[in-house]
Amino acid sequence: MITGTMLRDAMISASNHITNNKSAVDALNVFPVPDGDTGTNMALTMQSAAKAMQKIPDGEQVSRVAELAASALLRGARGNSGVILSLIFKGIAEGLRGCVEASGTSVSAALTLGSENAYKAVMKPTEGTILTVVRFAAEKASVKAATGADALEVFEEACEAAEDVLRKTPEMLVELRRAKVVDAGGQGLLLIFQAMMHVFKNNEMVTAQEPGEAVPAGPPEFAGRAMLFDAQDIKFAYCTEFIINKNKTSFLDALLLRSYLESIGDCVVVVEDDDIVKVHVHANDPGNVLTKALEYGELVNVKIDNMKQQHKNASWGLGDKIDEKMAEQEGEQVFDKPFGFVTVCAGEGLEALFADLGADAMVSGGQTMNPSTDDLLHAIQKVNAEQVFVLPNNKNIIMAAKQAIPLANRQVTLIPTTDIPQGISAMLQFDESASLDENIHMMQAAAKRVRSALITYAARNSYVNGQSVKQGDILGIENGKITLVDTNAHNAALRCARHLIGKNAAVVTLIFGNSVSEEQAEQVAEKIRAKSGSGTEVTTVFGGQPVYFYIISVE
């Protein structure tokens, strides 16, 4: 049997193991551009689970440990590999639901559900990836469990199957075969499973050899908000927040709790999952709030603040900061405006550009720094609008953005932009007088129309489109595909721009990064103008972005 304590320690051990080996997993990525690579994203995702595990005492049921791990992984998921990893463990938690300890049969069921969850999340599953690894592991575990094997034997069989099929991934994907590597996501999952097995079998945990990665900062706090209103305007004085650990014998509906809280206060937020209810409310009698909440279960993390006193302190400069929930919630029913925007970008110029276009909150991220589901959720909750559009501006962030949508307490629409030019084009198309459906159609259509190129450098040796790529080479990426290799970033920008312009382009925008001077960018722009027709407008914009020398937009 696998106990909750064993699973807790196994998750911490797995986090340490993938973190220790994240650079080696990153190096397996076939696509050589500098990115929030597979190993890094999986390590950061697992670290979120490890933090949650460290708070669990000995003796907890295995089902509860699995559920807490899955919840933490969901919120901490970064990049596509991190989201897929979180979905695998979400399925594992579903398979272990109700188990005090895990048997061979329940481990098999858990792995099967984990595999199914991961496959469902990918529109066009590709064999030879992490999906194949988890599927083969689950299939072999099922066969082993049918023989009456115990939990350790079943999980060990899954690990051996994962290792065996991982070795075969180059036979399934030509890109892996050419690069002479196995799949990075599959390797990361194997490392995680092996570290877990080491705990299950030997009761020994892998220790951390590298410090955990710093989590990219979320959106900046709203500053100076207290000066926008007088303390006398505060109708309900106490901001009350807590989490309810649900009473499993009670079938009370959280909607009834929400209705009660709305009758005695405002700014009500009630969000629940299978085990907890998270509550936020402004009321004049927090005692009544807590008494009613106790009908639903045990209360933890209770926090009560006197907002009138906070306002007074902030006005006189005595408070360190305003209660962040005041910036996050001004009432669930009453919003400042119908539409709001969250965008992902990196670079002071791009942040200013998106702010000018109407973005309400920006999540710092993009290549090399994929924000987590929780980072995106935090930004969504900051936008005081009834309907929030999210523009990830990176294909490796779309899955994390999708995971944030059901966690938000307002309507959220994802516009699946894959790069900065698509995000800019989509926001330019927004029409406040149009309906939601009309705006979704117009914004998505605008994003698809734009042609883009990215000029960056190769982070590792690789083999792309029949061409050998060396670390440090300059890469031109057009519409998501590497199309050229050069030794000079400015020349690569010129070549990509000329190719994208072709015979039909009205506007070319050259967004230059933090390693390019304005003079250099203008020289490239002038060469583009000289090679283009008189009807083509070429402009330069300071983006200040890292990693990319140039981001080129052609419409």
C-alpha positions as CSV (number, residue, x, y, z in Angstrom):
1,M,0.0,0.0,0.0
2,I,1.0,3.6,-0.6
3,T,0.1,5.9,2.2
4,G,-0.6,9.6,2.2
5,T,2.7,10.3,4.0
6,M,4.6,8.3,1.3
7,L,2.9,10.2,-1.5
8,R,3.6,13.5,0.3
9,D,7.3,12.7,0.5
10,A,7.3,11.4,-3.0
11,M,6.0,14.6,-4.4
12,I,8.7,16.6,-2.6
13,S,11.3,14.2,-3.8
14,A,10.1,14.5,-7.4
15,S,10.2,18.2,-7.2
16,N,13.8,18.1,-6.0
17,H,14.7,15.6,-8.7
18,I,13.3,17.5,-11.7
19,T,14.7,20.8,-10.3
20,N,18.1,19.2,-10.0
21,N,17.9,18.0,-13.6
22,K,16.0,20.7,-15.3
23,S,18.9,22.0,-17.3
24,A,19.5,18.5,-18.8
25,V,15.9,18.2,-19.7
26,D,15.9,21.7,-21.2
27,A,18.8,20.6,-23.4
28,L,16.7,17.9,-25.0
29,N,14.3,20.5,-26.6
30,V,14.6,20.2,-30.3
31,F,13.4,23.7,-31.0
32,P,16.6,25.7,-30.3
33,V,15.1,29.1,-29.4
34,P,15.6,30.4,-25.9
35,D,12.3,29.7,-24.2
36,G,10.7,28.8,-20.9
37,D,11.9,25.3,-21.7
38,T,10.3,22.0,-20.7
39,G,12.6,21.1,-17.8
40,T,12.3,24.6,-16.3
41,N,8.5,24.7,-16.7
42,M,8.1,21.2,-15.2
43,A,10.4,22.1,-12.3
44,L,8.6,25.3,-11.5
45,T,5.3,23.5,-11.7
46,M,6.4,20.7,-9.3
47,Q,7.8,23.2,-6.9
48,S,4.3,24.6,-6.4
49,A,3.2,21.1,-5.3
50,A,6.2,20.7,-3.0
51,K,5.3,23.9,-1.2
52,A,1.8,22.5,-0.6
53,M,3.1,19.1,0.5
54,Q,5.4,20.6,3.1
55,K,2.3,21.7,5.1
56,I,0.8,18.3,5.3
57,P,1.2,16.4,8.6
58,D,2.0,12.6,8.8
59,G,-1.0,10.3,8.6
60,E,-3.1,12.2,6.0
61,Q,-5.1,10.0,3.7
62,V,-3.6,9.4,0.3
63,S,-6.7,10.8,-1.5
64,R,-6.3,14.1,0.4
65,V,-2.6,14.4,-0.4
66,A,-3.3,13.7,-4.1
67,E,-6.0,16.3,-4.2
68,L,-3.9,19.0,-2.6
69,A,-1.0,18.2,-4.9
70,A,-3.3,18.4,-8.0
71,S,-4.7,21.7,-6.9
72,A,-1.3,23.2,-6.3
73,L,0.0,21.9,-9.6
74,L,-3.0,23.3,-11.4
75,R,-2.4,26.8,-10.1
76,G,1.4,26.6,-10.5
77,A,1.4,25.1,-14.0
78,R,3.8,26.9,-16.4
79,G,4.0,26.3,-20.1
80,N,2.4,23.5,-22.0
81,S,4.5,20.8,-20.3
82,G,3.6,22.1,-16.9
83,V,-0.1,22.2,-17.7
84,I,0.0,18.6,-19.1
85,L,1.9,17.5,-16.0
86,S,-0.8,19.1,-13.8
87,L,-3.5,17.4,-15.7
88,I,-1.8,14.0,-15.3
89,F,-1.8,14.5,-11.5
90,K,-5.4,15.8,-11.6
91,G,-6.4,12.4,-13.1
92,I,-4.3,10.6,-10.5
93,A,-6.1,12.5,-7.8
94,E,-9.4,11.5,-9.3
95,G,-8.3,7.8,-9.4
96,L,-7.3,7.9,-5.7
97,R,-10.5,9.7,-4.5
98,G,-11.8,8.1,-1.4
99,C,-8.7,6.0,-0.8
100,V,-7.2,5.9,2.7
101,E,-4.2,4.1,1.2
102,A,-3.5,3.3,-2.5
103,S,-3.7,-0.3,-3.6
104,G,-2.3,-1.8,-6.9
105,T,-5.8,-1.4,-8.5
106,S,-6.2,2.2,-7.4
107,V,-2.7,3.1,-8.6
108,S,-3.5,1.6,-12.0
109,A,-6.9,3.5,-12.2
110,A,-5.1,6.7,-11.1
111,L,-2.5,6.5,-13.9
112,T,-5.2,5.6,-16.5
113,L,-7.2,8.7,-15.6
114,G,-4.0,10.8,-15.6
115,S,-3.3,9.6,-19.1
116,E,-6.8,10.2,-20.3
117,N,-6.9,13.7,-18.8
118,A,-3.6,14.7,-20.6
119,Y,-4.8,13.4,-23.9
120,K,-8.1,15.3,-23.7
121,A,-6.3,18.6,-23.2
122,V,-4.4,18.3,-26.5
123,M,-6.4,19.0,-29.6
124,K,-4.1,17.0,-31.9
125,P,-2.0,14.6,-29.7
126,T,1.4,13.7,-31.0
127,E,2.9,10.3,-30.3
128,G,6.5,10.3,-29.2
129,T,5.9,12.9,-26.5
130,I,5.0,13.0,-22.8
131,L,1.5,11.8,-23.8
132,T,2.9,8.5,-25.1
133,V,5.1,8.0,-22.0
134,V,2.2,8.4,-19.6
135,R,-0.1,6.2,-21.7
136,F,2.3,3.3,-21.9
137,A,3.0,3.6,-18.2
138,A,-0.7,3.4,-17.5
139,E,-1.3,0.5,-19.8
140,K,1.5,-1.6,-18.3
141,A,0.3,-0.7,-14.8
142,S,-3.2,-1.9,-15.7
143,V,-1.8,-5.3,-16.9
144,K,0.3,-5.6,-13.7
145,A,-2.6,-4.7,-11.4
146,A,-4.8,-7.4,-13.1
147,T,-2.4,-10.0,-11.7
148,G,-3.1,-8.9,-8.1
149,A,0.2,-7.0,-7.7
150,D,0.4,-4.5,-4.9
151,A,0.8,-0.8,-5.3
152,L,4.6,-0.7,-5.3
153,E,4.8,-3.4,-7.9
154,V,2.3,-1.6,-10.1
155,F,4.0,1.7,-9.9
156,E,7.4,0.1,-10.5
157,E,6.0,-1.5,-13.6
158,A,4.7,1.9,-14.7
159,C,8.2,3.5,-14.2
160,E,9.9,0.7,-16.2
161,A,7.3,1.1,-19.0
162,A,7.8,4.8,-19.1
163,E,11.6,4.4,-19.4
164,D,11.2,1.8,-22.1
165,V,8.9,3.8,-24.3
166,L,11.0,7.0,-23.7
167,R,13.9,5.3,-25.4
168,K,11.7,4.6,-28.4
169,T,10.4,8.2,-28.8
170,P,13.1,9.0,-31.5
171,E,11.5,6.2,-33.6
172,M,8.2,8.0,-33.4
173,L,9.2,11.6,-34.2
174,V,11.6,12.4,-37.0
175,E,12.7,15.6,-35.2
176,L,13.9,13.6,-32.2
177,R,15.7,11.1,-34.4
178,R,17.6,13.8,-36.3
179,A,18.6,15.6,-33.1
180,K,19.5,12.3,-31.5
181,V,17.5,13.0,-28.3
182,V,14.5,11.6,-26.5
183,D,11.4,13.7,-25.8
184,A,12.0,16.3,-23.2
185,G,8.6,16.1,-21.6
186,G,8.7,12.4,-21.4
187,Q,12.1,12.5,-19.8
188,G,10.8,15.0,-17.2
189,L,7.9,12.8,-16.4
190,L,10.2,9.8,-16.0
191,L,12.4,11.7,-13.6
192,I,9.4,12.6,-11.5
193,F,8.1,9.0,-11.5
194,Q,11.5,7.6,-10.6
195,A,12.0,10.0,-7.7
196,M,8.5,9.0,-6.4
197,M,9.3,5.3,-6.8
198,H,12.5,5.8,-4.8
199,V,10.4,7.0,-1.9
200,F,7.8,4.3,-2.2
201,K,10.3,1.5,-2.4
202,N,13.3,2.7,-0.3
203,N,11.8,5.5,1.8
204,E,14.5,7.8,0.6
205,M,14.0,11.3,-0.7
206,V,16.0,13.1,-3.4
207,T,17.5,16.2,-1.9
208,A,17.6,19.5,-3.6
209,Q,21.0,20.4,-5.2
210,E,19.9,23.7,-6.9
211,P,17.9,26.5,-5.3
212,G,14.4,26.8,-6.6
213,E,13.7,29.2,-9.5
214,A,12.4,32.6,-8.6
215,V,8.7,32.9,-9.6
216,P,8.3,35.8,-12.1
217,A,6.5,38.6,-10.4
218,G,2.8,39.0,-11.1
219,P,1.2,42.3,-12.1
220,P,2.1,45.4,-10.1
221,E,-0.1,46.3,-7.1
222,F,-2.5,49.1,-7.7
223,A,-1.0,52.1,-6.0
224,G,-2.7,55.1,-4.4
225,R,-6.2,53.5,-4.5
226,A,-7.1,54.7,-1.0
227,M,-7.0,58.3,-2.1
228,L,-9.8,57.8,-4.6
229,F,-12.5,57.7,-1.9
230,D,-13.3,59.0,1.5
231,A,-13.5,56.6,4.5
232,Q,-17.1,57.6,5.0
233,D,-17.9,56.0,1.6
234,I,-17.0,52.6,3.1
235,K,-20.5,51.0,3.8
236,F,-19.2,47.7,5.1
237,A,-16.2,48.1,7.4
238,Y,-14.6,44.7,7.7
239,C,-13.0,42.7,4.9
240,T,-13.3,39.1,5.9
241,E,-11.5,36.2,4.1
242,F,-11.2,32.6,4.9
243,I,-11.2,29.1,3.5
244,I,-13.8,26.4,4.5
245,N,-12.6,22.8,4.6
246,K,-15.9,21.2,3.6
247,N,-17.8,19.0,5.9
248,K,-18.1,15.8,4.0
249,T,-21.3,14.8,5.7
250,S,-23.0,18.1,4.8
251,F,-24.7,18.7,1.4
252,L,-25.2,22.4,1.9
253,D,-24.9,24.4,-1.4
254,A,-22.3,27.1,-1.5
255,L,-24.7,29.2,-3.5
256,L,-26.8,29.5,-0.3
257,L,-23.8,30.8,1.5
258,R,-23.2,33.3,-1.3
259,S,-26.8,34.5,-1.1
260,Y,-26.6,35.0,2.7
261,L,-23.4,36.9,2.4
262,E,-24.8,39.2,-0.3
263,S,-27.7,40.0,2.1
264,I,-25.4,41.3,4.8
265,G,-22.5,42.7,2.8
266,D,-20.9,43.3,-0.5
267,C,-17.8,42.4,-2.6
268,V,-18.8,38.8,-2.2
269,V,-16.6,36.1,-3.7
270,V,-17.4,32.4,-3.1
271,V,-15.3,30.0,-5.1
272,E,-15.4,26.2,-4.4
273,D,-13.9,22.9,-5.5
274,D,-14.5,19.4,-4.2
275,D,-12.9,20.1,-0.9
276,I,-12.8,23.8,-0.1
277,V,-14.8,27.0,-0.4
278,K,-12.8,30.2,-0.6
279,V,-14.7,33.2,0.7
280,H,-14.2,37.0,0.6
281,V,-16.8,39.5,1.8
282,H,-17.1,43.0,3.1
283,A,-19.5,43.2,6.0
284,N,-20.1,45.1,9.3
285,D,-20.4,42.0,11.5
286,P,-17.7,39.4,10.7
287,G,-19.0,37.3,13.5
288,N,-22.2,36.6,11.6
289,V,-20.2,35.7,8.5
290,L,-18.0,33.2,10.4
291,T,-21.0,31.7,12.3
292,K,-22.8,31.0,9.0
293,A,-19.7,29.6,7.4
294,L,-19.2,27.1,10.2
295,E,-22.3,25.3,9.0
296,Y,-20.3,24.3,6.0
297,G,-17.2,23.0,7.6
298,E,-14.0,23.9,9.4
299,L,-12.5,27.4,8.9
300,V,-8.8,28.1,8.2
301,N,-6.7,31.0,7.1
302,V,-9.2,33.5,8.6
303,K,-8.3,37.1,8.0
304,I,-10.3,40.1,9.1
305,D,-9.3,43.7,8.3
306,N,-10.9,47.0,9.4
307,M,-10.9,48.9,6.0
308,K,-11.7,52.2,7.5
309,Q,-8.6,52.0,9.6
310,Q,-6.6,50.8,6.7
311,H,-7.8,53.8,4.7
312,K,-6.8,56.2,7.5
313,N,-3.4,54.6,7.7
314,A,-2.9,54.7,4.0
315,S,-4.0,58.3,3.8
316,W,-1.4,59.3,6.4
317,G,1.3,57.1,4.9
318,L,1.3,54.7,7.8
319,G,0.2,51.5,5.9
320,D,2.7,49.5,3.9
321,K,0.1,48.9,1.2
322,I,-3.6,48.8,0.7
323,D,-5.4,45.6,1.1
324,E,-4.8,43.9,-2.2
325,K,-8.4,42.6,-2.3
326,M,-9.7,46.2,-2.5
327,A,-7.9,46.5,-5.8
328,E,-9.0,43.0,-6.7
329,Q,-12.7,43.3,-5.9
330,E,-15.1,46.2,-5.9
331,G,-18.1,44.0,-5.7
332,E,-19.0,41.0,-7.8
333,Q,-22.2,42.5,-9.3
334,V,-21.0,46.1,-9.9
335,F,-18.0,46.5,-12.3
336,D,-16.3,49.7,-13.5
337,K,-16.8,48.7,-17.1
338,P,-18.1,45.9,-19.3
339,F,-14.8,44.9,-20.9
340,G,-11.2,44.6,-19.7
341,F,-7.9,43.2,-21.0
342,V,-5.0,41.1,-19.6
343,T,-2.0,40.7,-21.8
344,V,1.3,38.9,-21.4
345,C,4.5,40.7,-22.5
346,A,8.0,41.5,-21.4
347,G,9.8,44.8,-22.0
348,E,9.0,48.4,-20.9
349,G,8.2,49.5,-24.4
350,L,5.7,46.7,-25.0
351,E,4.1,47.3,-21.6
352,A,3.6,51.0,-22.5
353,L,2.3,50.0,-25.9
354,F,-0.3,47.6,-24.6
355,A,-1.3,50.1,-21.9
356,D,-1.9,52.7,-24.6
357,L,-4.1,50.1,-26.5
358,G,-6.2,49.7,-23.4
359,A,-4.7,46.8,-21.4
360,D,-5.8,46.9,-17.8
361,A,-3.2,44.4,-16.4
362,M,-0.1,42.9,-17.8
363,V,1.6,39.7,-16.8
364,S,5.4,39.8,-17.1
365,G,6.3,36.9,-19.3
366,G,6.9,35.4,-22.7
367,Q,9.9,33.5,-23.9
368,T,12.1,32.2,-21.1
369,M,9.5,33.2,-18.5
370,N,6.1,31.5,-18.9
371,P,3.7,32.7,-16.2
372,S,1.8,30.2,-14.2
373,T,-2.0,29.7,-14.1
374,D,-2.1,31.5,-10.8
375,D,-0.2,34.5,-12.2
376,L,-2.8,34.8,-14.9
377,L,-5.7,34.3,-12.5
378,H,-4.3,37.0,-10.2
379,A,-4.1,39.5,-13.1
380,I,-7.7,38.6,-14.2
381,Q,-9.0,39.2,-10.7
382,K,-7.4,42.6,-10.7
383,V,-9.3,43.8,-13.7
384,N,-12.6,45.4,-12.5
385,A,-14.6,44.5,-15.6
386,E,-17.5,42.2,-16.2
387,Q,-15.9,40.5,-19.2
388,V,-12.1,40.1,-19.3
389,F,-10.2,39.2,-22.5
390,V,-6.9,37.4,-22.0
391,L,-4.2,37.6,-24.7
392,P,-1.3,35.2,-23.9
393,N,0.8,36.3,-26.9
394,N,2.8,33.1,-26.8
395,K,1.7,29.6,-27.8
396,N,3.4,28.1,-24.7
397,I,1.1,30.2,-22.4
398,I,-2.2,29.4,-24.0
399,M,-2.8,26.2,-22.0
400,A,-2.0,27.9,-18.7
401,A,-4.5,30.7,-19.6
402,K,-7.2,28.1,-20.4
403,Q,-6.7,26.6,-16.9
404,A,-7.2,30.0,-15.3
405,I,-10.6,30.6,-16.9
406,P,-12.8,28.3,-14.7
407,L,-11.0,29.6,-11.6
408,A,-12.0,33.2,-12.1
409,N,-15.1,34.8,-10.6
410,R,-16.1,36.6,-13.7
411,Q,-16.5,36.0,-17.4
412,V,-13.2,35.4,-19.2
413,T,-12.6,35.0,-22.9
414,L,-9.3,33.7,-24.3
415,I,-8.0,35.2,-27.5
416,P,-5.4,32.6,-28.4
417,T,-2.7,35.0,-29.7
418,T,0.6,33.3,-30.2
419,D,2.9,36.3,-30.5
420,I,3.1,40.0,-29.8
421,P,2.0,41.2,-33.3
422,Q,-1.1,39.1,-33.0
423,G,-1.9,40.6,-29.6
424,I,-1.4,44.1,-30.8
425,S,-3.5,43.5,-33.9
426,A,-6.3,41.9,-31.9
427,M,-6.5,44.8,-29.4
428,L,-6.5,47.4,-32.2
429,Q,-9.6,45.6,-33.6
430,F,-11.6,45.8,-30.4
431,D,-14.8,47.9,-30.7
432,E,-16.5,48.8,-27.4
433,S,-19.8,49.4,-29.2
434,A,-19.8,45.9,-30.6
435,S,-21.2,42.8,-28.8
436,L,-19.0,40.2,-27.1
437,D,-19.4,37.7,-29.9
438,E,-18.7,40.3,-32.6
439,N,-15.5,41.4,-30.8
440,I,-14.3,37.8,-30.4
441,H,-14.8,37.2,-34.1
442,M,-13.1,40.5,-35.1
443,M,-10.2,40.1,-32.7
444,Q,-9.5,36.5,-33.7
445,A,-9.7,37.3,-37.4
446,A,-7.3,40.3,-37.0
447,A,-4.8,38.1,-35.2
448,K,-4.9,35.5,-38.0
449,R,-4.4,38.2,-40.7
450,V,-1.1,39.5,-39.3
451,R,2.2,38.0,-40.5
452,S,5.1,38.0,-38.0
453,A,8.8,37.3,-37.7
454,L,10.9,37.0,-34.6
455,I,14.7,37.4,-34.6
456,T,16.5,35.6,-31.8
457,Y,19.5,33.4,-31.1
458,A,20.0,29.7,-30.9
459,A,20.2,28.6,-27.2
460,R,21.7,25.2,-28.1
461,N,23.0,23.1,-31.0
462,S,20.2,21.6,-33.0
463,Y,19.1,20.4,-36.4
464,V,16.2,22.3,-38.1
465,N,14.6,21.9,-41.5
466,G,17.6,20.0,-42.8
467,Q,20.1,22.6,-41.5
468,S,22.5,22.3,-38.7
469,V,22.2,25.1,-36.1
470,K,24.9,26.0,-33.7
471,Q,24.5,27.7,-30.3
472,G,24.7,31.5,-30.8
473,D,23.5,31.5,-34.4
474,I,20.9,34.1,-35.3
475,L,17.5,32.6,-36.1
476,G,14.6,34.0,-38.1
477,I,11.2,32.6,-37.2
478,E,8.4,33.4,-39.5
479,N,4.8,32.6,-38.4
480,G,6.2,30.2,-35.8
481,K,8.6,28.3,-38.1
482,I,12.4,28.8,-38.3
483,T,13.1,29.9,-41.8
484,L,16.6,31.1,-41.8
485,V,19.9,31.0,-39.9
486,D,22.2,34.0,-40.0
487,T,25.2,35.4,-38.2
488,N,23.8,39.0,-37.9
489,A,20.5,39.9,-36.2
490,H,20.0,43.1,-38.3
491,N,20.5,41.2,-41.6
492,A,18.2,38.5,-40.4
493,A,15.5,41.1,-39.7
494,L,15.9,42.5,-43.2
495,R,15.7,39.1,-44.8
496,C,12.6,38.1,-42.8
497,A,10.8,41.4,-43.4
498,R,11.4,41.2,-47.2
499,H,10.1,37.7,-47.3
500,L,7.0,38.5,-45.3
501,I,6.2,41.7,-47.3
502,G,6.2,39.8,-50.7
503,K,4.0,41.7,-53.1
504,N,1.3,42.7,-50.7
505,A,2.0,44.7,-47.5
506,A,0.7,48.1,-46.3
507,V,2.2,48.4,-42.9
508,V,5.5,46.9,-41.5
509,T,6.3,47.5,-37.8
510,L,9.7,46.8,-36.5
511,I,9.7,46.3,-32.7
512,F,13.3,46.4,-31.4
513,G,14.5,44.8,-28.2
514,N,16.7,45.9,-25.3
515,S,19.9,44.9,-27.1
516,V,19.2,46.9,-30.2
517,S,19.7,50.7,-30.4
518,E,17.2,53.0,-32.1
519,E,19.8,53.9,-34.7
520,Q,20.3,50.3,-35.6
521,A,16.6,49.7,-35.9
522,E,16.2,52.8,-38.1
523,Q,19.0,51.5,-40.4
524,V,17.2,48.2,-40.9
525,A,13.9,50.1,-41.4
526,E,15.5,52.3,-44.1
527,K,16.7,49.2,-45.9
528,I,13.2,47.7,-45.8
529,R,11.8,50.9,-47.2
530,A,14.3,50.9,-50.0
531,K,13.3,47.4,-51.0
532,S,9.6,47.9,-50.6
533,G,7.0,49.6,-52.8
534,S,6.1,53.3,-52.1
535,G,2.8,52.1,-50.7
536,T,4.4,50.3,-47.8
537,E,4.7,52.1,-44.5
538,V,7.6,51.1,-42.3
539,T,7.8,52.2,-38.6
540,T,10.0,51.4,-35.7
541,V,8.8,50.9,-32.1
542,F,10.9,50.4,-29.0
543,G,9.7,47.3,-27.3
544,G,12.6,46.7,-24.9
545,Q,11.9,43.0,-25.0
546,P,14.6,40.5,-23.9
547,V,15.6,37.5,-26.0
548,Y,14.2,38.9,-29.3
549,F,16.4,41.4,-31.2
550,Y,13.4,42.2,-33.4
551,I,9.7,41.4,-33.5
552,I,8.4,42.2,-37.0
553,S,4.7,42.7,-37.9
554,V,3.4,42.8,-41.4
555,E,-0.1,43.6,-42.4
